Amino acid sequence: MKTQDMNRDWIATAATLSSALPYLQRYDDAIVVIKLGGHAMGSDEAMESFARDVVLLRQVGVNPVIVHGGGPMINAMLDKLDIQSEFVGGKRVTDAATVEVVEMVLSGVVNKRIVQAINRQGGMAVGLSGKDANLMTCDRADESLGFVGSPAEMDPTILRHLFEKEMIPVIAPLGAGRDGQTLNVNGDTAAGAIAGALKADRLLLLTDVSGVKNAAGEVVTDLKAGQIREMTRDGTIAGGMIPKTETALAALSDGVRAAVILDGRAPNAVLLELFTEHGAGSIIRPD
């Protein structure tokens, strides 16, 4: 799509947003880290829509950073290569053979798919991993899990250089161990650590649910960190939502202004969250 066509699309989209201008001004030169999950990538059409929204963010002065997962793609490749996985406490052990596949899929197939989708929409995306330019140095998260890392030292210098050139970083969640070994990092964890290192204005965790729900099953659109902790203690937040909210809380403690958990499958979810009064998910703010 040509840039002039994209501009027309943005004007048409902005015209439908409630009082969009104040929100556009609020996010001028803001840093927004977006975690795109493997399931949220969906179809080629969904990827095209997401890429278009990201380019529009860049056009209105936002500095987007994309951190992606790729679990379904990794599973498919492991099955194709007949590499058997061992699990400890429900978590996959990443041995030497598996980490090679993880790097191949994340830094290769998945990363370049997102980069190409953004570039086709007129953006300038650059593919990276946490190993590049010492972005993410990791310790072993748990020796029993093999080559799985936990971010220990962050250096976002490369990302700030890309912002200056109006480029869009697309980051695979891989880090370098202190011995140089490639380590697989949970995508949410990597996104939270990168957002914290950048002191981002927003961390958007795109997932396959509409947000954090209360005991009645209703999405709560505005939450404080203390409420999240209480909802976790009493069991309202459970299962797969716990790692998401833990990532959000960790990012807030590192200086991120707010984190949002939202349904990445919804059309224009990122734009609606940032540029409308009602948003599109559950926003979590510091106490």
PyMOL commands that set and color helices and strands:
alter all, ss='L'
color gray80, all
select helices_A, chain A and resi 3-15+20-26+38-41+44-59+71-80+96-120+132-134+143-145+157-164+187-198+225-233+241-253+269-275
alter helices_A, ss='H'
color red, helices_A
select strands_A, chain A and resi 31-36+63-68+87-88+91-92+125-129+136-140+149-154+168-172+174-177+182-184+202-207+222-224+259-263+281-285
alter strands_A, ss='S'
color yellow, strands_A
deselect
rebuild
show_as cartoon
